[in-house]
Amino acid sequence: MPNFQPAQVPTFYFIGVTTGQSSIMRVFPKWGKALGLNAIISGIDLPLHAPPEQYRETVDFLKHDPLSLGALVTTHKLDLFKACRAMFDYIDPYAEQLEEVSSLSKYKGKFAAHAKDPISSGLALEAFVPPNFWADHGGEVLLLGAGGSSLAMSLYFAQEKFKDNAPGRITIANRSQPRLDSARAVLGGLDTNIEFRFVHGPSPADNDALVAALPPYSLVVNATGLGKDAPGSPTTGAVSYPQNSLVWEINYRGDLIFMYQAQAQAKEKNLHVEDGWDYFIHGWTQVIAEVFHTVITRERLEELSRIARET
């Protein structure tokens, strides 16, 4: 557990598992210079599914330390929200609906929790999913993992504006049943024509079977954290993708075995394989805009992406 000391200068935090390995620790100072932010970044590493008291101690420090401006939360979005819900002065509608938090910020004396993933994942999807993809081809979505990212993507697809261009079915697969039960509770009441299916798949071979059963022109997403927060892949080397499909590895660092497995079939199956770079950029810039109360224009976004790639 981190030994919290009062910040000596304005500080923005990254709450994760292995934050020191993230390129954001080198990128943020350059982003801060480009955006005119007078702040440093500091990582807070917590174990996966940490005890609730560790989350509460972290949030209590951030809420009351004057020079701690806020934080981006990754991996711990669901667990931290559950443990600290009563500590927030404001909870945005997405955070309420998804019961997760990715952004902690302060505004006019209030400590706020926001869920930015429905916005950032949507922006990333729109960058590689062709227009009218679902209406034209009738494919499905398979989300491997039942954590915050999968819930956010589900909420994105279920928006009213996509009612004529949405996947007919979204399958969420997870190796533990409690996460699936939680996902069902969050998504079960959505007003949408999308059929949601929740499948318990303890092993990568179970996920292979789900991938193989998909129709052509489907989307498969690795939202498990495997490849970044823990080694490995949610699928095996024997996985067989449907023709003309999209494969999204939402991680941008780590061993990325899932992505390499898909790339090995990309030519034969006519797959589009996407990494997590755009998701990374949108995820961070959405939170930075909230914490620092600034607007990041398209031009600024392109500049920040360029800076990050060069770094």
Backbone bond lengths (Angstrom), bond angles and torsions (degrees), N, CA, C in turn:
res aa  C-N    CA-C-N  psi(-1)  N-CA   C-N-CA  omega(-1)  CA-C   N-CA-C  phi
1 M - - - 1.460 - - 1.526 109.12 -
2 P 1.329 118.75 132.64 1.463 120.08 -179.70 1.528 112.14 -60.31
3 N 1.323 115.21 147.72 1.464 121.28 174.53 1.521 107.33 -95.85
4 F 1.312 116.99 97.33 1.453 120.56 -171.67 1.523 111.65 -72.92
5 Q 1.326 114.24 131.77 1.449 122.52 174.50 1.521 108.11 -123.86
6 P 1.332 118.30 143.35 1.463 119.89 -179.96 1.527 111.37 -54.70
7 A 1.322 116.38 136.05 1.468 120.80 178.49 1.524 109.64 -65.86
8 Q 1.315 116.09 138.84 1.465 121.91 179.67 1.529 112.08 -92.74
9 V 1.311 116.18 -19.94 1.466 122.75 177.34 1.519 106.85 -137.30
10 P 1.354 118.98 162.17 1.464 119.68 177.16 1.525 110.80 -53.02
11 T 1.341 116.47 127.03 1.464 121.38 -171.42 1.522 110.84 -132.22
12 F 1.317 114.32 134.90 1.463 123.98 175.64 1.523 106.60 -110.56
13 Y 1.326 117.59 132.59 1.463 121.17 -172.52 1.529 111.88 -108.93
14 F 1.312 113.91 152.51 1.461 123.07 174.64 1.526 106.48 -120.15
15 I 1.334 116.32 110.85 1.463 121.62 -179.38 1.522 108.66 -97.81
16 G 1.328 116.77 114.16 1.458 120.97 -177.48 1.516 111.02 -152.37
17 V 1.326 114.86 -149.78 1.466 121.51 -178.91 1.522 110.86 -110.98
18 T 1.322 116.07 -47.82 1.470 121.84 179.57 1.519 108.46 -130.65
19 T 1.316 117.15 62.21 1.465 120.62 -172.11 1.524 112.86 -64.33
20 G 1.316 117.26 -29.28 1.460 119.69 -178.96 1.514 113.15 -64.40
21 Q 1.333 117.39 -21.78 1.461 121.16 179.58 1.527 112.49 -85.61
22 S 1.317 116.56 -8.96 1.457 120.09 -176.07 1.522 111.23 -80.34
23 S 1.317 115.84 138.53 1.456 120.39 178.56 1.524 112.33 -66.38
24 I 1.332 117.42 -16.03 1.463 119.16 -179.39 1.524 111.08 -61.90
25 M 1.318 117.59 -25.12 1.459 120.04 179.91 1.528 110.94 -66.83
26 R 1.323 117.11 -27.12 1.466 121.11 174.54 1.521 111.94 -92.91
27 V 1.332 115.55 -28.11 1.466 120.23 -176.29 1.521 112.06 -78.12
28 F 1.324 116.89 -42.45 1.469 119.41 -172.37 1.531 113.59 -56.45
29 P 1.341 119.74 -43.22 1.468 117.51 178.83 1.531 112.56 -56.71
30 K 1.329 117.68 -36.67 1.462 120.47 178.73 1.523 110.85 -73.75
31 W 1.329 116.30 -37.36 1.460 119.58 174.35 1.529 110.15 -62.18
32 G 1.334 116.08 -43.05 1.450 119.98 -179.39 1.511 112.12 -59.69
33 K 1.328 116.10 -39.63 1.462 120.48 177.81 1.521 110.90 -65.63
34 A 1.333 116.40 -43.57 1.469 120.57 -179.16 1.523 111.35 -65.00
35 L 1.338 117.41 -34.54 1.464 122.03 -176.97 1.523 112.95 -93.43
36 G 1.339 116.33 -5.33 1.456 119.59 -178.89 1.516 113.44 73.00
37 L 1.326 116.92 31.86 1.457 121.18 -179.77 1.526 109.94 -89.74
38 N 1.305 116.48 132.90 1.460 121.07 178.70 1.525 108.69 -99.49
39 A 1.340 115.89 74.75 1.466 119.24 -176.16 1.516 110.01 -159.08
40 I 1.340 114.95 156.51 1.460 121.86 173.07 1.526 108.47 -109.47
41 I 1.338 116.19 168.01 1.457 121.42 176.31 1.523 109.50 -113.38
42 S 1.325 115.65 144.71 1.467 121.10 178.56 1.522 108.73 -140.57
43 G 1.328 116.61 139.27 1.455 121.04 -178.70 1.525 112.76 -92.56
44 I 1.321 116.03 145.02 1.463 122.88 172.79 1.522 106.95 -123.26
45 D 1.315 117.47 110.50 1.461 122.21 -178.57 1.523 110.57 -96.56
46 L 1.330 115.37 124.90 1.458 122.17 175.79 1.524 108.29 -125.61
47 P 1.335 118.13 147.02 1.466 120.08 178.87 1.523 110.70 -68.04
48 L 1.324 116.24 154.81 1.457 120.42 175.67 1.525 110.25 -54.69
49 H 1.331 116.41 134.26 1.465 122.26 -179.96 1.533 110.47 51.03
50 A 1.314 114.88 54.40 1.462 121.02 -179.24 1.528 110.60 -64.45
51 P 1.321 117.45 158.84 1.472 120.34 175.84 1.525 110.45 -59.55
52 P 1.324 118.02 144.89 1.475 121.03 -177.50 1.525 113.47 -53.78
53 E 1.328 117.19 -35.50 1.460 118.47 -177.58 1.527 112.31 -65.43
54 Q 1.337 117.85 -27.51 1.460 119.79 176.49 1.528 110.88 -69.24
55 Y 1.320 116.30 -39.82 1.459 119.05 176.75 1.532 110.35 -65.22
56 R 1.318 117.19 -41.73 1.461 119.97 -178.34 1.532 111.52 -67.50
57 E 1.315 116.74 -37.97 1.468 119.26 177.24 1.525 110.59 -64.04
58 T 1.332 116.48 -40.01 1.464 120.92 178.67 1.521 111.12 -63.28
59 V 1.312 116.58 -48.79 1.467 120.77 -177.82 1.524 110.90 -67.24
60 D 1.327 118.06 -38.30 1.457 120.85 178.24 1.523 110.58 -60.60
61 F 1.329 117.13 -41.39 1.467 120.36 177.93 1.521 110.78 -63.22
62 L 1.323 117.03 -49.32 1.459 120.39 -177.29 1.528 111.32 -62.92
63 K 1.309 116.28 -38.60 1.469 120.37 -176.22 1.525 111.43 -66.93
64 H 1.324 117.96 -37.46 1.458 120.37 -170.64 1.524 114.60 -104.57
65 D 1.324 118.35 -11.49 1.469 119.70 179.13 1.531 109.16 -80.87
66 P 1.328 119.07 120.43 1.466 121.49 -171.92 1.527 115.00 -59.26
67 L 1.328 118.55 -38.55 1.461 120.65 -175.57 1.531 112.99 -94.72
68 S 1.314 117.39 2.54 1.467 121.03 172.03 1.527 107.34 -87.60
69 L 1.324 115.83 109.54 1.462 121.06 -169.22 1.520 113.83 -83.16
70 G 1.324 116.81 -29.74 1.463 120.91 -176.88 1.510 109.97 159.87
71 A 1.324 116.09 -169.08 1.465 119.31 -174.26 1.512 111.41 -158.43
72 L 1.326 114.60 153.31 1.456 122.21 164.83 1.518 107.29 -98.59
73 V 1.321 115.79 134.52 1.463 121.61 -179.78 1.522 108.90 -112.16
74 T 1.306 116.74 126.88 1.460 121.21 173.57 1.524 108.15 -128.09
75 T 1.312 117.27 153.63 1.470 124.44 178.61 1.542 112.61 69.83
76 H 1.324 117.22 -42.76 1.466 121.32 -174.82 1.532 112.70 -96.25
77 K 1.325 118.01 14.70 1.474 121.21 -170.65 1.521 113.27 -55.83
78 L 1.323 117.11 -45.11 1.459 121.32 -177.86 1.527 111.56 -75.81
79 D 1.330 116.38 -47.15 1.457 120.57 -176.20 1.528 111.61 -65.50
80 L 1.330 116.62 -40.78 1.460 119.69 -179.34 1.531 110.61 -66.56
81 F 1.324 116.39 -41.73 1.464 119.26 179.32 1.525 111.03 -62.07
82 K 1.312 115.77 -45.35 1.467 120.04 -178.82 1.525 111.40 -61.10
83 A 1.334 116.34 -41.41 1.458 120.30 -176.85 1.524 112.59 -75.31
84 C 1.330 117.37 -27.85 1.469 120.61 -168.25 1.523 114.38 -118.25
85 R 1.307 117.57 8.25 1.463 120.87 -173.63 1.530 113.02 -49.38
86 A 1.308 117.25 -43.87 1.461 120.80 -176.73 1.526 113.16 -71.10
87 M 1.332 117.73 -9.31 1.459 121.48 -176.90 1.525 112.54 -90.61
88 F 1.311 117.90 -8.94 1.460 121.35 -177.75 1.530 110.38 -89.75
89 D 1.336 116.19 137.50 1.460 121.23 175.60 1.518 111.89 -82.13
90 Y 1.333 115.78 -26.43 1.471 120.67 178.74 1.517 108.43 -142.59
91 I 1.332 116.37 136.59 1.467 122.60 176.70 1.522 107.17 -127.14
92 D 1.329 117.59 123.09 1.461 119.50 -176.76 1.541 110.35 -75.07
93 P 1.336 117.95 161.76 1.473 120.68 -175.09 1.525 114.28 -57.14
94 Y 1.342 117.95 -40.13 1.458 119.56 178.12 1.527 110.96 -62.69
95 A 1.334 116.61 -41.96 1.464 119.67 179.31 1.528 110.87 -64.38
96 E 1.328 116.47 -38.89 1.467 120.64 176.91 1.525 110.74 -62.17
97 Q 1.334 115.96 -46.00 1.460 120.02 -175.00 1.513 112.33 -70.64
98 L 1.327 116.40 -41.58 1.461 120.81 -176.50 1.525 112.76 -90.05
99 E 1.321 116.44 -12.58 1.466 121.14 -177.09 1.525 110.98 53.95
100 E 1.340 114.31 48.73 1.461 121.14 177.60 1.516 108.68 -146.72
101 V 1.317 115.94 163.48 1.458 120.81 177.69 1.522 109.15 -139.61
102 S 1.341 116.06 132.11 1.464 120.19 175.49 1.519 111.43 -118.49
103 S 1.335 117.56 -12.61 1.458 121.53 -177.52 1.521 109.90 -134.76
104 L 1.327 115.56 126.37 1.461 122.45 173.72 1.520 107.45 -114.40
105 S 1.330 116.85 126.79 1.456 119.66 -175.57 1.518 110.47 -147.34
106 K 1.332 115.14 169.46 1.458 122.08 178.97 1.528 108.85 -125.54
107 Y 1.339 114.77 137.34 1.461 119.12 178.28 1.518 108.92 -154.15
108 K 1.344 115.09 121.59 1.461 121.82 179.02 1.525 112.01 51.50
109 G 1.332 114.38 44.98 1.458 119.97 175.30 1.512 115.45 80.82
110 K 1.330 117.58 1.71 1.462 120.60 -179.69 1.525 110.44 -107.64
111 F 1.317 114.66 140.67 1.467 121.59 177.58 1.525 107.48 -97.60
112 A 1.329 116.44 116.23 1.463 121.43 -167.56 1.519 112.75 -113.37
113 A 1.327 114.88 144.93 1.467 123.12 174.97 1.518 108.55 -115.13
114 H 1.322 116.51 125.23 1.460 122.21 177.14 1.522 109.66 -124.30
115 A 1.312 116.33 148.05 1.470 122.65 170.08 1.523 107.01 -108.51
116 K 1.304 116.65 111.30 1.463 121.44 -175.37 1.528 112.81 -97.92
117 D 1.328 117.68 -10.12 1.464 119.70 -173.40 1.535 114.71 -61.24
118 P 1.327 120.49 -37.35 1.466 117.58 177.06 1.526 112.43 -59.40
119 I 1.332 116.46 -30.74 1.458 120.72 178.19 1.523 110.75 -79.56
120 S 1.339 117.27 -51.42 1.464 120.41 -175.10 1.524 112.14 -68.92
121 S 1.347 117.77 -38.94 1.471 118.74 178.12 1.523 110.25 -68.05
122 G 1.328 116.77 -36.35 1.459 119.58 177.51 1.519 112.22 -63.76
123 L 1.319 116.82 -43.29 1.463 120.43 177.94 1.529 110.94 -62.16
124 A 1.334 116.29 -40.03 1.467 119.94 179.11 1.525 111.12 -67.89
125 L 1.330 118.12 -41.67 1.466 121.34 178.13 1.521 111.56 -62.96
126 E 1.307 116.33 -41.72 1.460 119.69 -178.07 1.520 112.73 -65.39
127 A 1.337 116.21 -18.05 1.459 119.75 179.31 1.527 112.80 -77.38
128 F 1.355 118.20 -20.51 1.473 118.00 -177.94 1.528 115.04 -130.98
129 V 1.325 118.89 -15.22 1.462 119.97 176.21 1.529 108.38 -82.18
130 P 1.337 118.87 120.48 1.466 120.52 -177.08 1.526 112.23 -60.43
131 P 1.327 117.64 150.37 1.462 120.93 177.05 1.537 110.87 -56.80
132 N 1.319 116.73 140.75 1.468 123.21 177.98 1.531 112.88 58.90
133 F 1.315 117.00 25.74 1.459 121.45 -176.31 1.524 111.45 -58.89
134 W 1.324 117.15 -45.20 1.461 120.62 -175.65 1.527 111.19 -76.24
135 A 1.326 117.06 -40.41 1.468 120.56 178.78 1.522 111.36 -64.84
136 D 1.329 116.43 -36.89 1.471 120.38 -176.19 1.526 112.57 -78.07
137 H 1.339 118.50 -32.36 1.461 120.24 -168.54 1.530 115.26 -121.02
138 G 1.318 118.72 -19.10 1.457 120.48 176.22 1.515 116.04 69.57
139 G 1.319 118.04 27.30 1.460 120.85 179.11 1.518 112.48 -75.98
140 E 1.328 115.20 178.39 1.454 122.47 -179.81 1.524 110.22 -119.90
141 V 1.328 115.48 173.98 1.463 122.00 176.62 1.518 108.84 -121.05
142 L 1.324 116.05 133.10 1.464 122.43 173.71 1.520 107.44 -119.12
143 L 1.326 115.65 115.58 1.454 121.83 178.19 1.517 108.56 -104.78
144 L 1.317 116.54 112.80 1.460 121.73 179.51 1.520 107.79 -88.94
145 G 1.332 115.33 110.54 1.453 121.83 -173.49 1.520 109.79 114.10
146 A 1.314 116.08 140.57 1.465 120.63 -177.01 1.520 111.71 -116.90
147 G 1.324 116.10 26.40 1.460 120.45 179.69 1.512 112.94 -84.84
148 G 1.325 114.96 -162.99 1.452 120.91 -174.31 1.508 115.05 -60.48
149 S 1.334 117.73 -37.31 1.464 119.98 -178.29 1.522 111.37 -65.03
150 S 1.320 117.02 -41.82 1.464 120.28 179.25 1.527 111.20 -66.15
151 L 1.320 117.11 -40.45 1.457 120.03 177.50 1.520 110.60 -63.93
152 A 1.321 116.91 -41.07 1.458 120.56 -179.67 1.526 111.39 -64.67
153 M 1.336 117.33 -43.22 1.461 120.13 178.33 1.519 110.93 -63.84
154 S 1.313 116.89 -39.04 1.462 120.78 178.07 1.521 110.54 -60.94
155 L 1.308 115.87 -43.44 1.462 120.50 178.50 1.520 110.77 -64.39
156 Y 1.324 116.62 -38.61 1.463 120.99 177.19 1.531 110.65 -60.63
157 F 1.330 117.46 -49.79 1.461 120.80 -178.12 1.529 112.37 -64.70
158 A 1.320 116.60 -28.31 1.467 120.98 -174.14 1.532 113.23 -85.34
159 Q 1.320 117.80 3.76 1.459 119.90 179.83 1.532 111.02 -62.27
160 E 1.306 115.78 146.64 1.458 122.53 -178.61 1.526 111.99 -57.23
161 K 1.324 116.60 -34.91 1.465 119.63 -176.32 1.534 112.62 -67.02
162 F 1.345 117.73 -15.20 1.463 121.14 -179.92 1.528 112.67 -104.35
163 K 1.319 117.82 14.49 1.466 119.33 -172.35 1.530 112.45 -60.47
164 D 1.343 118.23 -26.52 1.465 121.14 178.73 1.522 112.53 -97.28
165 N 1.312 116.67 -0.90 1.463 120.48 179.93 1.528 108.97 -146.72
166 A 1.317 115.36 68.64 1.462 121.77 -179.92 1.520 108.77 -136.28
167 P 1.331 117.54 153.35 1.473 119.08 175.81 1.525 110.84 -62.46
168 G 1.326 116.33 142.09 1.460 119.75 179.73 1.510 113.10 -70.24
169 R 1.334 115.97 -28.67 1.458 119.42 -179.78 1.520 110.31 -143.74
170 I 1.316 115.49 138.10 1.461 122.86 173.36 1.520 107.83 -119.53
171 T 1.321 115.93 121.19 1.463 121.42 176.21 1.518 108.80 -103.55
172 I 1.313 116.00 127.39 1.459 121.59 174.31 1.524 107.69 -109.94
173 A 1.323 115.41 119.88 1.464 121.17 -178.35 1.523 109.71 -114.08
174 N 1.306 116.23 139.09 1.457 119.61 -178.80 1.523 109.66 -148.91
175 R 1.329 116.17 151.86 1.469 118.88 -176.38 1.525 112.59 -84.68
176 S 1.340 118.42 -12.09 1.463 120.34 175.13 1.523 109.79 -119.57
177 Q 1.312 116.50 138.11 1.462 121.27 -176.36 1.533 113.66 -69.54
178 P 1.334 119.84 -38.68 1.469 118.54 -178.01 1.525 113.55 -56.74
179 R 1.339 117.91 -39.50 1.468 120.02 178.26 1.525 110.61 -63.53
180 L 1.319 116.51 -39.24 1.472 119.86 177.94 1.528 110.60 -64.06
181 D 1.325 116.20 -41.58 1.457 119.70 178.75 1.524 110.75 -62.07
182 S 1.327 116.07 -39.77 1.462 120.31 178.33 1.528 110.93 -65.92
183 A 1.335 116.54 -41.91 1.464 120.29 178.66 1.520 111.03 -62.79
184 R 1.318 116.51 -41.63 1.466 120.84 178.87 1.532 110.52 -61.52
185 A 1.327 116.07 -40.80 1.462 120.01 -179.53 1.523 111.68 -64.46
186 V 1.333 116.29 -36.99 1.466 120.48 -178.62 1.522 111.51 -74.75
187 L 1.339 116.76 -41.96 1.462 120.88 -171.49 1.524 113.73 -95.20
188 G 1.313 116.55 -13.40 1.467 119.64 -173.50 1.508 114.59 -62.05
189 G 1.326 117.46 -26.90 1.457 119.67 -176.23 1.506 115.12 -96.96
190 L 1.341 117.86 8.54 1.457 120.07 -178.72 1.525 111.19 -66.81
191 D 1.323 116.10 139.86 1.464 122.08 176.62 1.525 108.40 -88.03
192 T 1.322 116.84 89.51 1.466 121.68 -174.41 1.518 109.99 -152.87
193 N 1.323 115.93 156.77 1.464 121.44 175.48 1.522 112.31 -86.53
194 I 1.327 116.52 -4.14 1.458 120.13 179.77 1.526 109.99 -71.09
195 E 1.325 116.01 134.02 1.469 120.83 173.72 1.522 108.58 -86.79
196 F 1.318 116.88 122.55 1.453 120.89 176.88 1.525 109.72 -99.96
197 R 1.324 115.01 134.10 1.464 121.19 179.00 1.522 107.93 -126.69
198 F 1.317 116.87 133.99 1.461 122.52 -176.81 1.529 108.12 -118.29
199 V 1.334 115.62 116.61 1.461 120.88 -171.05 1.524 110.35 -121.61
200 H 1.329 115.47 128.03 1.460 121.30 175.67 1.527 108.47 -83.48
201 G 1.328 115.38 115.22 1.458 120.35 179.88 1.515 110.59 -128.86
202 P 1.326 118.59 92.34 1.468 121.08 -174.39 1.524 114.40 -66.50
203 S 1.330 118.16 -24.05 1.466 119.35 -172.42 1.526 111.52 -125.88
204 P 1.334 117.79 158.00 1.461 120.92 174.92 1.527 113.07 -57.18
205 A 1.326 117.74 -32.07 1.468 120.23 178.13 1.526 110.95 -63.66
206 D 1.330 117.25 -34.62 1.464 120.49 175.55 1.524 110.65 -62.17
207 N 1.321 116.33 -41.09 1.464 120.18 178.24 1.525 111.54 -68.20
208 D 1.322 117.01 -36.19 1.468 120.14 175.66 1.532 110.37 -55.16
209 A 1.333 116.20 -43.13 1.465 120.63 -178.57 1.526 111.02 -64.84
210 L 1.319 117.00 -38.04 1.463 120.71 178.37 1.527 111.07 -66.42
211 V 1.316 116.59 -41.01 1.472 120.59 178.38 1.523 110.18 -63.19
212 A 1.321 116.27 -45.95 1.465 120.93 -177.00 1.528 112.22 -63.32
213 A 1.325 117.51 -27.57 1.467 121.52 -177.46 1.521 113.32 -84.15
214 L 1.309 118.68 -6.27 1.461 121.51 -178.82 1.522 111.39 -71.31
215 P 1.329 117.96 149.20 1.463 120.24 173.33 1.531 110.03 -76.19
216 P 1.329 117.33 166.12 1.469 119.41 173.83 1.528 110.85 -57.55
217 Y 1.324 115.17 161.79 1.470 122.16 178.25 1.531 111.90 60.80
218 S 1.313 116.12 42.01 1.453 121.22 176.48 1.527 110.26 -104.87
219 L 1.322 115.43 173.81 1.459 123.27 177.61 1.516 108.83 -123.99
220 V 1.340 116.12 127.59 1.463 121.90 176.37 1.529 107.96 -118.49
221 V 1.326 116.22 129.91 1.465 121.06 -175.46 1.521 110.10 -124.18
222 N 1.324 116.20 131.54 1.458 120.66 170.30 1.521 107.97 -89.24
223 A 1.321 116.05 100.57 1.466 121.87 177.78 1.525 110.34 -116.20
224 T 1.330 116.40 28.80 1.463 120.82 -175.82 1.518 113.40 -89.29
225 G 1.329 117.80 -22.50 1.460 120.45 -170.69 1.512 112.65 92.10
226 L 1.345 116.74 -16.00 1.468 119.46 176.06 1.521 109.28 -65.51
227 G 1.318 115.50 132.30 1.449 120.70 -174.71 1.507 111.62 107.11
228 K 1.343 117.03 -20.67 1.465 120.81 177.60 1.519 110.38 -126.50
229 D 1.338 116.88 -66.66 1.462 120.37 -177.90 1.527 112.57 -75.19
230 A 1.314 116.27 -23.23 1.463 122.12 176.20 1.524 107.24 -147.69
231 P 1.330 118.08 150.34 1.460 119.61 -178.20 1.520 111.84 -72.03
232 G 1.335 115.64 158.49 1.457 120.36 174.08 1.508 113.26 110.31
233 S 1.339 114.76 -170.04 1.455 122.94 -177.97 1.522 108.71 -141.38
234 P 1.335 117.88 149.07 1.466 119.78 175.83 1.519 113.25 -75.22
235 T 1.327 117.91 -6.49 1.463 122.32 176.08 1.525 109.41 -122.74
236 T 1.338 115.76 164.39 1.470 119.98 178.14 1.526 109.54 -97.19
237 G 1.324 115.46 175.26 1.456 120.05 177.14 1.516 113.01 -68.26
238 A 1.329 116.85 -11.68 1.470 121.15 179.68 1.528 112.70 -92.61
239 V 1.318 118.75 3.56 1.464 121.46 -179.09 1.528 110.31 -58.61
240 S 1.328 116.57 142.51 1.472 121.42 -179.12 1.519 108.89 -127.27
241 Y 1.315 116.33 115.28 1.459 121.80 -175.44 1.526 112.09 -86.21
242 P 1.338 116.94 149.42 1.466 120.17 174.72 1.529 110.41 -72.51
243 Q 1.306 115.61 153.95 1.462 121.56 -178.05 1.527 111.51 -60.89
244 N 1.335 114.68 148.07 1.471 122.77 169.66 1.532 113.05 59.46
245 S 1.305 115.86 33.33 1.454 119.57 -175.90 1.523 112.43 -103.33
246 L 1.335 114.37 170.14 1.456 123.30 178.39 1.524 108.39 -109.58
247 V 1.311 116.75 135.37 1.469 121.79 179.46 1.519 107.65 -126.02
248 W 1.319 115.60 123.40 1.460 119.85 -175.58 1.515 110.91 -121.11
249 E 1.312 115.02 115.71 1.460 123.18 170.89 1.519 105.76 -94.33
250 I 1.345 118.15 106.54 1.458 118.53 -173.15 1.519 112.74 -78.59
251 N 1.347 117.90 -5.84 1.453 120.17 172.20 1.527 109.14 -81.70
252 Y 1.314 115.27 150.39 1.466 119.11 176.04 1.524 111.47 -116.75
253 R 1.340 116.60 -5.75 1.465 121.13 176.92 1.522 108.84 -141.67
254 G 1.310 115.79 163.73 1.462 120.55 -177.00 1.514 109.85 113.19
255 D 1.341 117.30 -165.65 1.466 118.66 -177.46 1.534 112.44 -78.15
256 L 1.338 118.83 -22.04 1.472 124.05 172.14 1.531 113.15 51.53
257 I 1.320 116.95 37.11 1.466 120.92 -178.56 1.523 110.69 -60.56
258 F 1.328 116.78 -39.31 1.468 121.06 178.78 1.528 110.71 -54.82
259 M 1.311 116.69 -45.41 1.463 120.50 -178.84 1.525 111.43 -65.67
260 Y 1.318 116.50 -40.89 1.464 119.83 -179.78 1.526 111.58 -67.40
261 Q 1.324 116.65 -34.32 1.471 119.85 176.48 1.535 109.88 -61.85
262 A 1.318 116.60 -41.68 1.467 120.24 179.50 1.526 111.12 -71.09
263 Q 1.319 116.71 -40.38 1.466 119.71 -179.66 1.526 111.87 -61.27
264 A 1.326 116.57 -30.76 1.459 120.19 179.47 1.525 111.91 -64.35
265 Q 1.355 116.90 -22.14 1.468 121.35 -179.78 1.531 112.60 -107.52
266 A 1.317 116.85 0.84 1.463 120.48 -170.27 1.526 112.96 -58.78
267 K 1.316 117.38 -43.63 1.467 119.69 -177.32 1.524 110.96 -71.45
268 E 1.332 116.53 -46.51 1.465 120.90 -177.41 1.529 111.90 -64.39
269 K 1.344 116.97 -39.83 1.467 121.36 -174.59 1.529 113.10 -99.14
270 N 1.327 116.97 -0.47 1.470 121.35 -176.71 1.529 110.43 56.18
271 L 1.332 115.62 54.04 1.456 121.93 -179.23 1.524 110.78 -94.36
272 H 1.307 115.93 145.42 1.460 120.31 166.49 1.525 106.53 -101.69
273 V 1.322 117.16 117.55 1.461 122.32 -177.66 1.523 108.84 -109.00
274 E 1.309 115.63 121.29 1.461 122.11 -175.61 1.525 109.99 -114.59
275 D 1.330 116.63 141.40 1.464 119.23 174.64 1.525 109.19 -96.14
276 G 1.314 116.64 -171.77 1.454 120.65 -173.65 1.508 115.70 -97.37
277 W 1.336 116.95 16.68 1.464 119.11 -174.79 1.532 113.04 -61.43
278 D 1.331 117.07 -52.84 1.467 119.24 -178.33 1.530 111.14 -62.43
279 Y 1.323 115.91 -36.97 1.469 120.39 177.58 1.525 110.08 -62.21
280 F 1.309 116.11 -42.27 1.462 122.80 176.54 1.529 110.45 -58.60
281 I 1.329 116.55 -48.55 1.465 120.62 -177.70 1.532 110.45 -64.39
282 H 1.327 116.98 -49.42 1.465 119.74 -178.84 1.531 111.48 -65.54
283 G 1.322 116.57 -39.23 1.455 119.58 -179.68 1.520 112.18 -60.04
284 W 1.322 115.76 -44.90 1.460 119.51 -179.15 1.522 112.32 -72.87
285 T 1.315 117.57 -43.05 1.463 119.05 -175.20 1.526 111.82 -69.98
286 Q 1.330 117.81 -31.53 1.461 119.91 175.76 1.528 110.63 -63.52
287 V 1.321 117.11 -41.24 1.469 120.62 -179.90 1.526 110.98 -73.10
288 I 1.322 116.97 -41.51 1.471 120.16 178.39 1.525 110.34 -59.19
289 A 1.320 116.95 -41.69 1.460 120.27 178.85 1.527 110.61 -60.97
290 E 1.337 116.86 -38.21 1.466 120.95 -179.35 1.520 111.49 -71.67
291 V 1.322 116.69 -46.70 1.463 120.78 -175.30 1.521 111.60 -67.48
292 F 1.335 115.80 -39.75 1.466 119.60 -175.77 1.526 112.79 -99.07
293 H 1.327 116.85 4.52 1.468 121.98 175.64 1.536 111.06 52.82
294 T 1.318 113.98 52.98 1.450 120.50 -179.23 1.523 109.99 -131.36
295 V 1.309 116.60 164.71 1.463 122.59 178.01 1.518 108.41 -108.03
296 I 1.334 116.18 129.06 1.465 120.79 178.33 1.525 107.69 -108.02
297 T 1.311 115.78 105.97 1.457 121.97 -177.75 1.523 110.76 -74.55
298 R 1.329 116.15 170.00 1.467 120.52 177.30 1.526 110.98 -58.59
299 E 1.331 115.93 -40.45 1.466 119.77 179.81 1.523 111.10 -64.38
300 R 1.328 115.53 -42.46 1.456 119.28 177.51 1.525 111.08 -65.46
301 L 1.323 116.11 -38.95 1.460 120.12 179.30 1.523 110.88 -60.64
302 E 1.325 116.70 -44.17 1.463 120.62 178.51 1.523 110.91 -63.11
303 E 1.330 116.28 -38.29 1.463 119.73 178.43 1.528 110.95 -66.31
304 L 1.331 117.10 -41.68 1.458 120.47 -179.78 1.526 111.25 -66.57
305 S 1.334 117.09 -37.51 1.463 120.52 176.34 1.525 110.39 -63.50
306 R 1.323 116.09 -42.66 1.477 120.33 178.76 1.534 110.52 -62.30
307 I 1.333 116.93 -44.95 1.450 120.73 179.20 1.529 111.36 -60.09
308 A 1.331 115.37 -42.54 1.459 119.51 -179.29 1.525 111.33 -65.18
309 R 1.341 116.50 -42.81 1.478 119.34 179.59 1.523 110.26 -63.23
310 E 1.310 117.76 -42.96 1.454 120.48 -179.36 1.527 111.23 -66.05
311 T 1.329 116.19 -32.95 1.464 119.67 178.87 1.530 110.78 -72.43
